[in-house]
Amino acid sequence: MIDKITVNPTIHFGKPCVAGTRITVQNVLELLNEGLSFEEIIRDYYPDLNVEDIRACLQYAIALVTAEEIHLTAASA
């Protein structure tokens, strides 16, 4: 499903987008963060998307967090 997300340096400065659209993953995640349902996002904002596209945005975000390296340092007292 993550193949539904593409990165093209000529579209939105290379931000990840839903394949075949100019809709960024960030825009979809921001709408989800505001509490909108998948159906509301499709109906009110992006009728070109489907539920699988929105799920792919979530999977993309999860993959980024999973791959993130975290470097912890000791807190000074």
N, C-alpha and C positions, 0 to 999 in steps of 0.2 A: 504494500500500500504506500510505502514511503516513496515509490517511484512516481507518485502523483505530485511530488514537490520538485521543482526545478530551480536552478540558479543560472541566471543569464546576466552577464555584466552590463548588458545594454538595457535591461529592464529594472527599474527601481534601484539602480546602482548595485546590482548583484544581490539584492535581498531575496531570500527564498520566496517563491510564489507557487500557487497552485498551478500545475501544468496546464498550458493552453490558455492561461488567463494572466492578467496583471494584478491579481489579488494576492497581497502578501500574506505569508503565514502570520506575521505580526498583527495585521489588521484583524484576522480571524480570531487570534488568541485574545486580543483586546476586547472584542465583542463577547467572547466567552467569559472573560474576566468580569465584564459588566453584568453577567448573569443571564444573558440571552441564551435561549435554547437553540439547538441546531436548526429547528424548523423556523424560528424567528429570524435567524441570520439569513437563511435561504430566502424566506418570504420578503423580508423588509430591507435587506442590504445587498445580497448577492444571489440573485435568482439563477445565475449560471452555475452555482455550486450544487453539490449533492452531499448527502450525509457522509459518504466515504471520503470526499475531499476534506471535510472538516475533521474527520477522524485522522486523516493523514497529517493534518497540521499538528494535531496533538501528538501523534507518534513522532513527528519530526522534532518537536520540542523535547519530548522525553529522550530521544536519541542524543540530542545535544547535551542534556544534563547528564546522561549516563556516561558520555565520552569525556566530560569535563574533568580536568585534573584539579584537584584541590590541594593546596599547599598550606599546611597549618604551621603557625609559629607559636611559640610559647608566649603567653601574655606576661607582660612585666608587672611586677608587684608594686 
